[in-house]
Amino acid sequence: MVDDAVWKKRFALFTLVRLAGVAIFLLGVAIAYFDVIRPGGWPQLGAIIALTGMIDAILVPRLLRKTWDRQDR
């Protein structure tokens, strides 16, 4: 059985990973449509960064959960 301190750390890490993914996604959208890197935006680079953020926000928390489930057994 895992104690409360471990669960709190896991929840904090889970939340930070998901928020980081959303922040990276929003950065990609900003790069694609606004003058962040170059005038007029850079849609190709923005799409790559936004896709990376989506993967980070969706898949990495699932991988963390699977890893933690294996550790708890």
HELIX and SHEET records of a PDB file:
HELIX    1   1 ASP A    4  TYR A   33  1                                  30    
HELIX    2   2 PRO A   43  ASP A   72  1                                  30    
END                                                                             
